[in-house]
Amino acid sequence: MASEAVSAFESEFVTVRRHEGGVAELVLDRPKAMNAVSTAMARDIGAACAALAADRSVRVVVLSSSAERAFCVGADLKERNSLSDAELVRQRPTTRGAYGGVLELPMPTVAAVHGFALGGGFELALACDVIVADETAVVGLPEVSVGVIPGGGGTQLLPRRVGAARAAELIFTARRVEAAEALSLGMVDSVVPAGRDAAEALALASRMAANSPVGLRAAKRALRLGHGMDLAAGLEIEDAAWRTVAFSGDRAEGVAAFNEKRRPNWPGE
């Protein structure tokens, strides 16, 4: 993957960089607060995700961090402490829009995690399809220790990764989990040397992005919608996704490229 990346979207707390091959990097960029998610930052995340979702040239998204010591430490509790109950209610749709924006991206997503990824920070990673963590990563959902519960999808996403009983133990104890144990529990998908999380996530994204854009989106849709369904229902979801690619330009180009022993030039439609 080329090292050069140009900014295609920039706001106060989020930057989106374009890499070659259809890879976009969504950078959480509030380093002085270790990417604590304020209302303004949540709004920026949601806007960036909406722009990425609408961009057919983007094949894979990497979610990374510009903060040296953290991926994201979760909600901005200093801001939360200043909010009235009415203000907190008004803030909720913005917060949900940030986490839902990442979760609903139609293309594959890879989180690049280092340092602290706690509470809402870990939920942003959980919203991605694959989590690459470096050796410094510390993850967890400690919300019950401050009198709330995970509100960015953690109670639903963590059990899908580690199972219901393990997720209950992790959420009820509010404990922090270091990288090696997180890998063994399935909370992250790989652990790489310190400082290599973004590079490895981008390399993985590049390998994904070499494949059919139409196929990637359809496969993600089938994986997401079919999860938790009984087998018969899951197979119907898969068949519907298959039909969206079977008559596409990408399918025609992929078959032609295979037979002509060349790399495909995906039309993305």
Backbone as JSON, one array per atom type, in Angstrom:
{
  "sequence": "MASEAVSAFESEFVTVRRHEGGVAELVLDRPKAMNAVSTAMARDIGAACAALAADRSVRVVVLSSSAERAFCVGADLKERNSLSDAELVRQRPTTRGAYGGVLELPMPTVAAVHGFALGGGFELALACDVIVADETAVVGLPEVSVGVIPGGGGTQLLPRRVGAARAAELIFTARRVEAAEALSLGMVDSVVPAGRDAAEALALASRMAANSPVGLRAAKRALRLGHGMDLAAGLEIEDAAWRTVAFSGDRAEGVAAFNEKRRPNWPGE",
  "N": [[0.84, -1.18, 0.0], [0.53, 2.22, -0.82], [2.32, 4.8, 0.84], [1.52, 7.4, 0.79], [-1.22, 9.47, 1.51], [-4.08, 11.31, 0.96], [-6.03, 13.88, 2.39], [-9.49, 13.58, 2.32], [-11.75, 14.27, 3.57], [-12.41, 16.35, 6.2], [-12.84, 17.34, 9.53], [-13.39, 18.9, 12.71], [-12.75, 16.92, 14.6], [-12.37, 14.55, 13.27], [-10.7, 12.9, 10.63], [-10.62, 11.92, 7.26], [-8.75, 9.89, 5.25], [-7.57, 9.12, 1.98], [-6.4, 6.17, 0.54], [-4.53, 4.32, -1.88], [-6.2, 2.06, -4.16], [-8.81, 2.03, -3.31], [-9.12, 2.14, -0.55], [-10.15, 3.69, 2.41], [-9.3, 5.7, 5.19], [-10.56, 6.31, 8.26], [-9.91, 8.54, 10.62], [-9.86, 8.92, 14.03], [-9.6, 11.89, 15.69], [-8.94, 13.47, 18.06], [-6.7, 14.01, 19.87], [-5.74, 15.23, 22.25], [-7.64, 14.71, 24.14], [-7.57, 12.0, 24.23], [-9.25, 10.95, 22.37], [-11.8, 10.94, 23.52], [-15.27, 10.73, 23.23], [-17.06, 13.38, 22.48], [-20.08, 15.39, 22.14], [-19.75, 16.92, 19.82], [-17.7, 15.5, 18.53], [-18.96, 13.05, 18.11], [-20.87, 13.86, 16.3], [-19.22, 14.53, 14.16], [-18.12, 12.0, 13.52], [-20.41, 10.62, 12.69], [-21.08, 12.16, 10.42], [-18.84, 11.76, 8.79], [-19.03, 9.01, 8.33], [-21.44, 8.89, 6.92], [-20.68, 10.2, 4.56], [-18.73, 8.42, 3.6], [-20.24, 6.08, 3.25], [-21.8, 6.77, 1.12], [-20.07, 6.9, -0.97], [-19.14, 5.31, -3.74], [-16.65, 4.64, -4.63], [-15.14, 3.84, -2.52], [-13.88, 0.98, -1.12], [-13.06, -0.43, 1.16], [-12.94, 0.38, 4.62], [-10.79, 1.69, 7.08], [-10.7, 2.13, 10.51], [-9.06, 4.26, 12.56], [-6.7, 5.84, 14.87], [-5.42, 9.0, 15.9], [-4.32, 9.53, 18.32], [-1.71, 9.06, 20.63], [-1.7, 7.38, 22.92], [-4.06, 6.04, 22.97], [-6.79, 4.37, 21.37], [-9.52, 5.05, 21.64], [-11.04, 6.44, 24.43], [-13.67, 6.29, 25.12], [-16.87, 7.68, 26.07], [-17.06, 11.23, 26.51], [-16.71, 12.02, 29.59], [-16.4, 14.28, 31.13], [-17.8, 16.22, 29.71], [-20.29, 14.96, 29.78], [-20.86, 15.15, 32.51], [-21.62, 17.75, 32.77], [-24.04, 17.99, 31.58], [-27.56, 18.44, 31.62], [-30.43, 16.38, 32.46], [-32.3, 16.68, 30.4], [-30.69, 17.69, 28.35], [-29.02, 15.51, 27.97], [-30.8, 13.65, 26.93], [-31.39, 14.91, 24.52], [-28.93, 14.74, 23.32], [-28.6, 12.06, 22.78], [-29.53, 10.91, 20.19], [-27.51, 11.88, 18.49], [-25.21, 10.66, 19.49], [-25.9, 7.95, 19.07], [-25.99, 8.05, 16.33], [-23.3, 8.21, 15.64], [-22.11, 5.71, 16.45], [-23.84, 3.95, 15.15], [-23.38, 4.8, 12.57], [-20.79, 3.83, 11.97], [-21.25, 1.07, 12.3], [-23.13, 0.58, 10.29], [-21.85, 1.0, 7.9], [-21.56, 0.1, 4.51], [-19.51, -1.27, 3.32], [-16.65, -3.5, 3.9], [-15.05, -3.19, 7.11], [-12.26, -2.3, 9.12], [-10.86, -2.17, 12.28], [-8.2, -0.4, 13.78], [-6.45, -0.79, 16.53], [-4.89, 0.58, 19.36], [-3.37, 1.06, 22.59], [-5.66, 2.42, 24.97], [-8.93, 1.22, 24.55], [-11.81, 1.69, 25.44], [-15.08, 1.3, 26.87], [-17.26, 3.27, 25.04], [-15.27, 3.58, 23.16], [-14.27, 1.0, 22.68], [-16.62, -0.02, 21.7], [-16.87, 1.3, 19.25], [-14.83, -0.03, 17.88], [-15.88, -2.64, 18.01], [-18.01, -2.33, 16.31], [-16.89, -2.62, 13.87], [-15.89, -4.91, 11.24], [-13.57, -6.46, 11.49], [-11.01, -6.58, 13.95], [-7.9, -5.28, 14.48], [-5.37, -5.32, 16.76], [-2.7, -3.78, 18.59], [0.15, -4.67, 20.67], [-0.06, -3.03, 22.88], [-2.69, -2.64, 23.44], [-5.61, -2.18, 25.42], [-8.67, -3.28, 26.28], [-12.24, -3.03, 26.85], [-15.5, -2.94, 28.47], [-16.45, -0.83, 30.61], [-18.75, 0.4, 31.65], [-20.74, -0.09, 33.67], [-19.41, 0.47, 35.97], [-19.51, 3.16, 36.31], [-22.12, 3.68, 36.62], [-23.78, 3.4, 34.37], [-24.75, 1.72, 31.32], [-23.3, -0.15, 28.57], [-23.8, 1.76, 25.69], [-23.41, 2.01, 23.02], [-23.85, -0.13, 21.43], [-22.58, -2.24, 22.63], [-23.69, -4.26, 24.36], [-24.93, -5.88, 22.57], [-23.15, -6.43, 20.47], [-20.77, -7.47, 21.61], [-21.52, -10.06, 22.75], [-21.95, -11.42, 20.35], [-19.44, -11.81, 19.46], [-18.0, -13.13, 21.53], [-19.68, -14.84, 22.88], [-22.58, -15.32, 24.98], [-22.36, -15.78, 27.83], [-19.66, -15.19, 28.41], [-19.55, -12.53, 27.58], [-21.34, -11.42, 29.42], [-19.91, -11.76, 31.82], [-17.69, -10.07, 31.31], [-18.91, -7.56, 30.96], [-20.39, -7.23, 33.36], [-18.39, -7.28, 35.33], [-16.87, -5.16, 34.57], [-14.25, -5.16, 33.8], [-10.9, -4.46, 32.59], [-9.17, -5.58, 29.73], [-6.19, -6.92, 28.62], [-4.14, -7.06, 25.6], [-3.24, -9.73, 24.82], [-4.92, -11.52, 26.23], [-7.35, -10.56, 25.3], [-7.23, -11.35, 22.64], [-7.28, -14.14, 22.97], [-9.83, -14.48, 23.96], [-11.38, -13.72, 21.87], [-12.09, -11.1, 21.59], [-10.63, -9.36, 20.07], [-9.17, -9.69, 16.79], [-6.59, -10.09, 15.85], [-3.23, -9.69, 17.07], [-0.63, -7.45, 16.92], [2.82, -6.25, 16.67], [3.77, -3.52, 18.87], [2.72, -0.32, 17.87], [2.18, -1.02, 15.27], [-0.42, -1.34, 14.51], [-2.09, 0.32, 12.81], [-0.71, 0.21, 10.35], [-0.78, -2.56, 9.8], [-3.53, -2.98, 9.73], [-4.23, -1.41, 7.52], [-2.82, -2.77, 5.54], [-4.19, -5.21, 5.55], [-6.71, -4.27, 4.81], [-6.11, -3.43, 2.24], [-5.66, -5.88, 0.97], [-8.25, -6.93, 1.09], [-9.58, -5.0, -0.46], [-8.71, -5.5, -3.01], [-10.46, -7.21, -4.14], [-13.75, -7.84, -5.61], [-15.75, -4.95, -5.5], [-18.57, -4.97, -5.5], [-19.03, -7.61, -4.75], [-17.83, -7.61, -2.17], [-19.5, -5.87, -0.68], [-21.95, -7.21, -0.89], [-21.33, -9.67, 0.32], [-20.78, -8.79, 2.92], [-23.3, -7.84, 3.63], [-24.79, -10.22, 3.61], [-23.48, -11.67, 5.63], [-23.92, -10.03, 7.89], [-26.79, -9.78, 8.01], [-27.58, -12.43, 8.12], [-26.59, -13.42, 10.49], [-27.35, -15.09, 13.44], [-29.76, -15.96, 12.52], [-31.89, -18.82, 11.8], [-30.7, -21.71, 9.98], [-32.07, -22.14, 7.52], [-33.32, -19.65, 7.03], [-31.06, -18.05, 6.95], [-29.79, -19.02, 4.67], [-31.56, -18.18, 2.71], [-31.18, -15.43, 2.88], [-28.52, -15.32, 2.05], [-28.87, -16.24, -0.59], [-30.36, -14.16, -1.69], [-28.47, -12.11, -1.56], [-26.54, -13.21, -3.22], [-27.86, -13.07, -5.69], [-27.75, -10.37, -6.21], [-25.18, -9.99, -7.08], [-24.71, -11.85, -9.06], [-25.44, -11.13, -11.64], [-24.0, -8.94, -12.18], [-21.71, -6.34, -13.36], [-19.24, -6.71, -12.17], [-19.16, -9.48, -11.68], [-19.11, -10.48, -14.29], [-16.69, -9.39, -15.21], [-14.9, -10.54, -13.38], [-15.03, -13.31, -13.97], [-14.19, -13.24, -16.64], [-11.58, -12.21, -16.35], [-10.38, -14.26, -14.87], [-10.4, -16.38, -16.71], [-8.82, -15.29, -18.7], [-6.46, -15.08, -17.45], [-5.55, -12.79, -15.99], [-5.37, -9.81, -13.93], [-8.39, -8.65, -12.49], [-10.29, -5.84, -13.62], [-12.21, -4.15, -11.89], [-15.51, -3.03, -12.45], [-17.21, -2.21, -10.47], [-19.93, -2.41, -10.28]],
  "CA": [[0.0, 0.0, 0.0], [1.31, 3.44, -0.86], [2.33, 5.51, 2.11], [0.89, 8.69, 0.68], [-2.66, 9.48, 1.65], [-4.53, 12.69, 0.98], [-7.26, 14.07, 3.13], [-10.66, 13.78, 1.48], [-12.81, 14.76, 4.45], [-11.78, 16.78, 7.44], [-13.65, 18.14, 10.43], [-12.59, 19.24, 13.89], [-12.3, 15.76, 15.37], [-12.26, 13.36, 12.41], [-10.11, 13.09, 9.31], [-10.69, 10.76, 6.38], [-7.67, 9.9, 4.27], [-7.72, 8.15, 0.89], [-5.24, 5.38, 0.15], [-4.76, 3.74, -3.2], [-6.91, 0.8, -4.2], [-10.16, 2.12, -2.75], [-9.13, 2.08, 0.92], [-10.28, 4.97, 3.11], [-8.95, 5.61, 6.61], [-11.31, 7.25, 9.1], [-9.02, 8.75, 11.76], [-10.36, 9.62, 15.2], [-8.55, 12.91, 15.75], [-9.04, 14.37, 19.22], [-5.65, 13.38, 20.65], [-5.54, 15.81, 23.58], [-8.61, 14.08, 25.03], [-7.48, 10.57, 23.94], [-10.42, 10.64, 21.53], [-13.07, 10.87, 24.24], [-16.31, 11.1, 22.27], [-17.96, 14.46, 22.86], [-21.19, 15.55, 21.21], [-19.22, 17.4, 18.54], [-16.96, 14.43, 17.88], [-19.96, 12.09, 17.64], [-21.47, 14.43, 15.09], [-18.22, 14.4, 13.1], [-18.03, 10.59, 13.14], [-21.6, 10.31, 11.91], [-21.01, 12.82, 9.11], [-17.82, 11.07, 8.0], [-19.57, 7.71, 7.91], [-22.44, 9.13, 5.87], [-19.96, 10.5, 3.32], [-18.09, 7.19, 3.13], [-21.27, 5.14, 2.81], [-22.35, 7.22, -0.17], [-19.0, 6.96, -1.95], [-18.98, 3.98, -4.33], [-15.24, 4.36, -4.9], [-14.53, 3.31, -1.3], [-14.1, -0.46, -1.05], [-12.83, -0.87, 2.53], [-12.66, 1.48, 5.54], [-10.01, 1.42, 8.29], [-10.96, 3.08, 11.59], [-7.8, 4.37, 13.3], [-6.62, 6.9, 15.87], [-4.22, 9.84, 15.89], [-3.85, 9.69, 19.69], [-0.58, 8.15, 20.88], [-1.92, 6.45, 24.01], [-5.41, 5.46, 22.98], [-7.7, 4.33, 20.22], [-10.61, 5.91, 22.09], [-11.34, 6.1, 25.83], [-15.1, 6.21, 25.34], [-17.62, 8.93, 26.15], [-16.45, 12.37, 27.2], [-17.43, 12.08, 30.86], [-16.4, 15.67, 31.6], [-18.96, 16.86, 29.08], [-21.51, 14.33, 30.31], [-21.1, 15.64, 33.87], [-22.18, 19.11, 32.69], [-25.32, 17.95, 30.88], [-28.79, 18.16, 32.34], [-31.12, 15.21, 31.93], [-32.91, 17.04, 29.12], [-29.61, 17.79, 27.37], [-28.55, 14.16, 27.69], [-31.8, 13.06, 26.04], [-31.23, 15.52, 23.19], [-27.65, 14.29, 22.77], [-28.61, 10.62, 22.49], [-29.55, 10.57, 18.75], [-26.2, 12.18, 17.9], [-24.32, 9.59, 19.91], [-26.28, 6.74, 18.34], [-25.63, 8.23, 14.94], [-21.87, 7.92, 15.46], [-21.87, 4.27, 16.53], [-24.6, 3.34, 14.08], [-22.74, 5.14, 11.31], [-19.71, 2.86, 11.74], [-21.84, -0.26, 12.17], [-23.92, 0.45, 9.07], [-21.08, 1.18, 6.67], [-21.89, -1.05, 3.67], [-18.29, -1.97, 2.89], [-15.9, -4.06, 5.02], [-14.39, -2.22, 7.98], [-11.2, -2.86, 9.97], [-10.43, -1.26, 13.35], [-6.78, -0.46, 14.15], [-6.55, -0.43, 17.95], [-3.72, 0.58, 20.24], [-3.66, 1.74, 23.84], [-6.98, 2.22, 25.57], [-10.16, 1.18, 23.76], [-12.69, 1.39, 26.57], [-16.44, 1.8, 26.76], [-17.64, 3.62, 23.68], [-14.13, 3.37, 22.27], [-14.28, -0.39, 22.26], [-17.83, -0.23, 20.91], [-16.55, 1.7, 17.88], [-14.08, -1.15, 17.29], [-16.81, -3.76, 17.86], [-18.88, -2.06, 15.17], [-16.16, -2.98, 12.66], [-15.93, -6.34, 10.92], [-12.34, -7.08, 11.96], [-10.26, -5.72, 14.86], [-6.47, -5.51, 14.59], [-4.88, -4.63, 17.95], [-1.29, -3.97, 18.85], [0.45, -5.24, 21.99], [-0.37, -2.09, 23.95], [-4.14, -2.46, 23.54], [-6.37, -2.55, 26.61], [-10.05, -3.12, 25.85], [-13.24, -3.4, 27.84], [-16.76, -2.18, 28.58], [-16.54, -0.59, 32.05], [-19.81, 1.36, 31.92], [-21.48, -0.27, 34.93], [-18.62, 1.01, 37.08], [-19.86, 4.57, 36.48], [-23.56, 3.8, 36.78], [-24.56, 3.31, 33.13], [-24.49, 0.46, 30.61], [-22.84, 0.13, 27.21], [-24.89, 2.35, 24.92], [-23.01, 2.13, 21.62], [-23.98, -1.44, 20.81], [-21.75, -3.24, 23.3], [-24.43, -5.41, 24.9], [-25.35, -6.72, 21.45], [-22.02, -6.8, 19.62], [-19.79, -8.31, 22.3], [-21.94, -11.47, 22.77], [-21.81, -12.01, 19.02], [-18.04, -12.16, 19.3], [-17.4, -13.99, 22.57], [-20.7, -15.65, 23.53], [-23.4, -14.59, 25.96], [-21.86, -15.88, 29.21], [-18.4, -14.46, 28.51], [-19.88, -11.1, 27.49], [-21.93, -11.03, 30.7], [-18.81, -11.63, 32.8], [-16.88, -8.9, 30.99], [-19.7, -6.34, 31.18], [-20.77, -7.12, 34.77], [-17.21, -6.98, 36.15], [-16.31, -3.9, 34.07], [-12.79, -5.26, 33.82], [-10.1, -4.15, 31.42], [-8.53, -6.79, 29.21], [-5.02, -6.62, 27.8], [-4.21, -7.56, 24.23], [-3.09, -11.19, 24.66], [-6.16, -12.16, 26.69], [-8.43, -10.15, 24.38], [-7.14, -12.23, 21.48], [-7.7, -15.5, 23.34], [-11.28, -14.46, 24.19], [-12.07, -13.34, 20.65], [-12.48, -9.69, 21.62], [-9.94, -8.8, 18.91], [-8.92, -10.77, 15.83], [-5.15, -10.33, 15.75], [-2.38, -8.81, 17.86], [0.59, -7.16, 16.17], [3.77, -5.51, 17.5], [3.4, -2.16, 19.26], [2.87, 0.7, 16.84], [1.94, -1.56, 13.93], [-1.84, -1.61, 14.3], [-2.63, 0.99, 11.63], [-0.06, -0.32, 9.15], [-1.28, -3.91, 9.53], [-4.93, -2.87, 9.34], [-4.26, -0.9, 6.16], [-2.38, -3.85, 4.65], [-5.31, -6.15, 5.47], [-7.75, -3.61, 4.02], [-5.67, -3.46, 0.85], [-5.94, -7.23, 0.43], [-9.69, -7.02, 0.89], [-10.01, -4.08, -1.5], [-8.34, -6.04, -4.32], [-11.57, -8.04, -4.6], [-14.89, -7.15, -6.2], [-16.5, -4.06, -4.61], [-19.95, -5.46, -5.4], [-18.97, -8.83, -3.95], [-17.53, -7.28, -0.77], [-20.69, -5.32, -0.03], [-22.97, -8.25, -0.8], [-20.91, -10.64, 1.33], [-20.99, -8.18, 4.24], [-24.74, -7.81, 3.89], [-25.23, -11.59, 3.95], [-22.92, -12.01, 6.94], [-24.59, -9.27, 8.95], [-28.22, -10.08, 8.12], [-27.79, -13.84, 8.42], [-26.11, -13.81, 11.81], [-28.4, -15.34, 14.42], [-30.92, -16.58, 11.88], [-31.77, -20.26, 11.61], [-29.98, -22.0, 8.75], [-32.91, -21.95, 6.33], [-33.48, -18.22, 6.8], [-29.75, -17.54, 6.56], [-29.52, -19.39, 3.28], [-32.37, -17.3, 1.87], [-30.48, -14.14, 2.86], [-27.36, -15.51, 1.18], [-29.32, -16.34, -1.97], [-30.73, -12.81, -2.14], [-27.22, -11.38, -1.78], [-25.93, -13.8, -4.43], [-28.56, -12.57, -6.88], [-27.33, -8.99, -6.48], [-23.87, -9.99, -7.72], [-24.63, -12.85, -10.13], [-25.66, -10.52, -12.95], [-23.33, -7.64, -12.11], [-20.52, -6.15, -14.15], [-18.1, -7.29, -11.45], [-19.14, -10.93, -11.91], [-18.67, -10.71, -15.67], [-15.27, -9.07, -15.29], [-14.15, -11.52, -12.61], [-14.95, -14.56, -14.74], [-13.35, -12.99, -17.82], [-10.19, -12.07, -15.91], [-9.89, -15.59, -14.49], [-10.17, -17.17, -17.93], [-7.76, -14.65, -19.47], [-5.28, -15.11, -16.6], [-5.12, -11.43, -15.7], [-6.05, -9.21, -12.8], [-9.64, -8.01, -12.9], [-10.47, -4.38, -13.54], [-13.6, -4.16, -11.41], [-16.32, -1.84, -12.71], [-17.86, -1.8, -9.23], [-21.4, -2.32, -10.47]],
  "C": [[0.88, 1.23, 0.0], [1.22, 4.16, 0.45], [1.61, 6.83, 2.01], [-0.62, 8.56, 0.78], [-3.09, 10.94, 1.74], [-5.86, 12.78, 1.69], [-8.41, 14.35, 2.18], [-11.82, 14.36, 2.28], [-12.13, 15.17, 5.74], [-12.77, 17.62, 8.23], [-12.81, 18.35, 11.68], [-11.99, 18.02, 14.55], [-12.17, 14.47, 14.57], [-11.59, 13.76, 11.1], [-10.27, 11.8, 8.52], [-9.61, 10.9, 5.32], [-7.92, 8.81, 3.23], [-6.38, 7.47, 0.63], [-5.55, 4.73, -1.19], [-5.53, 2.42, -3.08], [-8.29, 0.83, -3.58], [-10.25, 1.99, -1.25], [-9.23, 3.5, 1.47], [-9.97, 4.74, 4.59], [-9.69, 6.71, 7.37], [-10.52, 7.38, 10.41], [-9.74, 9.52, 12.86], [-9.27, 10.6, 15.62], [-8.83, 13.96, 16.83], [-7.98, 13.93, 20.24], [-5.49, 13.94, 22.06], [-6.5, 15.22, 24.61], [-8.62, 12.57, 24.86], [-8.74, 10.07, 23.24], [-11.69, 10.37, 22.32], [-14.16, 11.45, 23.35], [-17.25, 12.14, 22.87], [-19.12, 14.51, 21.87], [-20.69, 15.97, 19.83], [-18.47, 16.3, 17.8], [-17.92, 13.37, 17.35], [-20.6, 12.58, 16.35], [-20.5, 14.3, 13.9], [-18.1, 12.96, 12.6], [-19.22, 10.21, 12.26], [-21.56, 10.92, 10.51], [-19.98, 12.13, 8.21], [-18.33, 9.74, 7.49], [-20.62, 7.87, 6.82], [-21.77, 9.41, 4.54], [-19.31, 9.25, 2.75], [-19.12, 6.21, 2.57], [-21.8, 5.49, 1.42], [-21.33, 7.18, -1.3], [-18.72, 5.57, -2.51], [-17.52, 3.65, -4.65], [-14.52, 3.77, -3.69], [-14.89, 1.83, -1.17], [-13.97, -1.0, 0.37], [-12.49, 0.36, 3.37], [-11.85, 0.96, 6.72], [-10.33, 2.51, 9.29], [-9.73, 3.11, 12.49], [-7.83, 5.58, 14.22], [-5.33, 7.69, 15.71], [-3.63, 10.02, 17.29], [-2.78, 8.64, 20.01], [-0.92, 7.06, 21.88], [-3.25, 5.74, 23.96], [-6.0, 5.4, 21.58], [-8.85, 5.28, 20.51], [-10.98, 5.48, 23.5], [-12.83, 6.1, 26.14], [-15.74, 7.59, 25.41], [-16.83, 10.0, 26.9], [-17.21, 12.6, 28.5], [-17.41, 13.48, 31.47], [-17.57, 16.42, 31.0], [-20.25, 16.28, 29.65], [-21.87, 14.87, 31.69], [-21.76, 17.01, 33.86], [-23.57, 19.13, 32.08], [-26.48, 17.73, 31.84], [-29.43, 16.9, 31.77], [-31.72, 15.49, 30.56], [-31.84, 17.13, 28.02], [-29.08, 16.41, 26.99], [-29.51, 13.44, 26.74], [-31.64, 13.6, 24.63], [-29.94, 15.04, 22.52], [-27.71, 12.87, 22.22], [-28.67, 10.29, 21.0], [-28.21, 10.84, 18.07], [-25.2, 11.09, 18.23], [-24.63, 8.3, 19.15], [-25.91, 6.85, 16.87], [-24.17, 7.93, 14.66], [-21.62, 6.42, 15.44], [-22.62, 3.53, 15.41], [-23.99, 3.63, 12.72], [-21.62, 4.18, 10.96], [-20.3, 1.48, 11.47], [-22.51, -0.47, 10.81], [-23.15, 0.75, 7.79], [-21.26, -0.05, 5.78], [-20.69, -1.85, 3.19], [-17.57, -2.55, 4.1], [-15.16, -2.97, 5.81], [-13.4, -2.95, 8.88], [-10.82, -1.81, 11.0], [-8.96, -1.49, 13.64], [-6.66, 0.09, 15.57], [-5.2, -0.48, 18.63], [-4.09, 1.32, 21.52], [-5.06, 1.44, 24.33], [-8.09, 2.25, 24.52], [-11.24, 0.74, 24.74], [-14.07, 1.99, 26.34], [-16.82, 2.05, 25.32], [-16.51, 3.48, 22.69], [-14.07, 1.94, 21.77], [-15.52, -0.69, 21.43], [-17.63, 0.23, 19.46], [-15.78, 0.6, 17.17], [-15.0, -2.34, 17.05], [-17.74, -3.57, 16.67], [-18.2, -2.4, 13.84], [-16.19, -4.49, 12.45], [-14.73, -7.09, 11.46], [-11.61, -6.08, 12.85], [-8.81, -6.18, 14.89], [-5.97, -4.68, 15.77], [-3.37, -4.79, 18.04], [-1.08, -4.39, 20.31], [0.11, -4.32, 23.15], [-1.86, -1.99, 24.24], [-4.69, -2.96, 24.88], [-7.82, -2.25, 26.29], [-11.01, -3.48, 26.97], [-14.46, -2.5, 27.79], [-17.03, -1.92, 30.06], [-17.73, 0.27, 32.49], [-20.52, 1.16, 33.25], [-20.71, 0.27, 36.12], [-18.87, 2.5, 37.29], [-21.38, 4.77, 36.42], [-24.37, 3.81, 35.51], [-24.35, 1.91, 32.54], [-23.91, 0.81, 29.25], [-24.01, 0.63, 26.36], [-24.55, 2.56, 23.46], [-23.05, 0.8, 20.91], [-23.26, -2.55, 21.53], [-22.49, -4.45, 23.82], [-24.89, -6.36, 23.8], [-24.18, -7.23, 20.62], [-21.03, -7.71, 20.33], [-20.26, -9.77, 22.4], [-21.81, -12.16, 21.42], [-20.37, -12.41, 18.74], [-17.6, -13.24, 20.27], [-18.39, -14.93, 23.23], [-21.37, -14.91, 24.67], [-22.8, -14.61, 27.36], [-20.57, -15.08, 29.38], [-18.65, -12.95, 28.45], [-20.47, -10.61, 28.8], [-20.85, -10.83, 31.75], [-18.02, -10.36, 32.56], [-17.64, -7.6, 31.28], [-20.02, -6.16, 32.66], [-19.58, -6.81, 35.68], [-16.56, -5.67, 35.76], [-14.79, -3.95, 33.94], [-12.15, -4.91, 32.49], [-9.3, -5.38, 31.02], [-7.37, -6.39, 28.32], [-5.01, -7.45, 26.52], [-4.17, -9.08, 24.11], [-4.36, -11.91, 25.09], [-7.32, -11.81, 25.76], [-8.42, -11.01, 23.13], [-7.66, -13.63, 21.81], [-9.2, -15.58, 23.55], [-12.06, -14.16, 22.91], [-12.55, -11.91, 20.63], [-11.8, -8.9, 20.51], [-9.55, -9.98, 18.03], [-7.45, -11.05, 15.58], [-4.43, -9.33, 16.64], [-1.06, -8.69, 17.12], [1.55, -6.38, 17.06], [3.32, -4.08, 17.77], [3.69, -1.18, 18.13], [2.56, 0.24, 15.44], [0.46, -1.74, 13.62], [-2.39, -0.96, 13.03], [-2.03, 0.43, 10.35], [-0.61, -1.69, 8.79], [-2.74, -3.87, 9.11], [-5.06, -2.36, 7.91], [-3.82, -1.97, 5.16], [-3.5, -4.88, 4.47], [-6.43, -5.55, 4.61], [-7.39, -3.61, 2.54], [-5.92, -4.82, 0.21], [-7.42, -7.43, 0.18], [-10.12, -6.21, -0.34], [-9.62, -4.53, -2.89], [-9.47, -6.86, -4.93], [-12.74, -7.19, -5.08], [-15.6, -6.24, -5.2], [-17.95, -4.51, -4.43], [-19.99, -6.72, -4.54], [-18.72, -8.55, -2.48], [-18.78, -6.79, -0.05], [-21.78, -6.38, 0.13], [-22.61, -9.3, 0.25], [-21.1, -10.08, 2.73], [-22.47, -8.18, 4.6], [-25.25, -9.18, 4.3], [-24.72, -12.0, 5.33], [-23.69, -11.33, 8.06], [-26.05, -9.68, 9.13], [-28.47, -11.53, 8.53], [-27.39, -14.26, 9.81], [-27.29, -13.96, 12.78], [-29.66, -15.93, 13.83], [-30.77, -18.11, 11.91], [-31.2, -20.51, 10.22], [-30.82, -21.72, 7.51], [-33.07, -20.47, 6.01], [-32.16, -17.6, 6.35], [-29.43, -17.84, 5.11], [-30.36, -18.56, 2.3], [-31.73, -15.92, 1.76], [-29.26, -14.22, 1.95], [-27.78, -15.55, -0.28], [-29.69, -14.97, -2.52], [-29.49, -11.98, -2.42], [-26.52, -11.89, -3.04], [-26.56, -13.23, -5.7], [-28.15, -11.14, -7.21], [-25.97, -8.93, -7.18], [-23.82, -10.88, -8.97], [-24.74, -12.25, -11.52], [-25.0, -9.14, -13.03], [-22.16, -7.57, -13.09], [-19.28, -6.74, -13.49], [-18.01, -8.8, -11.68], [-18.64, -11.24, -13.31], [-17.17, -10.46, -15.81], [-14.42, -10.09, -14.53], [-13.97, -12.84, -13.35], [-14.05, -14.38, -15.95], [-11.88, -12.91, -17.44], [-9.58, -13.42, -15.52], [-9.52, -16.39, -15.74], [-9.03, -16.6, -18.78], [-6.46, -14.54, -18.67], [-4.67, -13.72, -16.39], [-5.83, -10.92, -14.45], [-7.34, -8.53, -13.26], [-9.57, -6.5, -12.76], [-11.94, -4.14, -13.17], [-14.35, -2.89, -11.81], [-17.05, -1.35, -11.47], [-19.36, -1.64, -9.36], [-21.93, -3.66, -10.97]]
}
